[in-house]
Amino acid sequence: MDGAQYGWRMQKIDHSHGPPADYRNLRNPLPHPPKGMEWHHNPETKEWTIEPVVQSEDSKEAGLVSEIYIEHTVLPTDTLQGLCLKYKITPTKLRQINGFSGSNLHLAPAVLKIPK
């Protein structure tokens, strides 16, 4: 029997939430990052992120200032609000730098980068 004979067996594409995903450009190279940033590949998660360019000692001596990060290993007792108070940083800035959303630190990287 054909599935079209019974309405409950028909599979229809629901376009009410927007067009279906388009994966044609998946194999294209990554676009150029903004000035002062570079692409970084995480081999564990296989994700690409944009991070600030780490400057060499020669460029620091030339007077160029780079933002220095503190690394914080997330403990089971840590909270997003507690880390923001401890390091005097806004939750939005902390999420942007580390590439996660929400207030659940279990979804954040195990080691957080915190700007000085």
Buried (B, 14 or more C-beta within 10 A) or exposed (E): EEEEEEEEEEEEEEEEEEEEEEEEEEEEEEEEBEEEEEEEEEEEEEEEBEBBEEBEEEEEEEEEEEEEBEEBEBEEEBEBEEBBEEBEBEEEEBBEBBBBEEEEBEEBBEEBBBEE
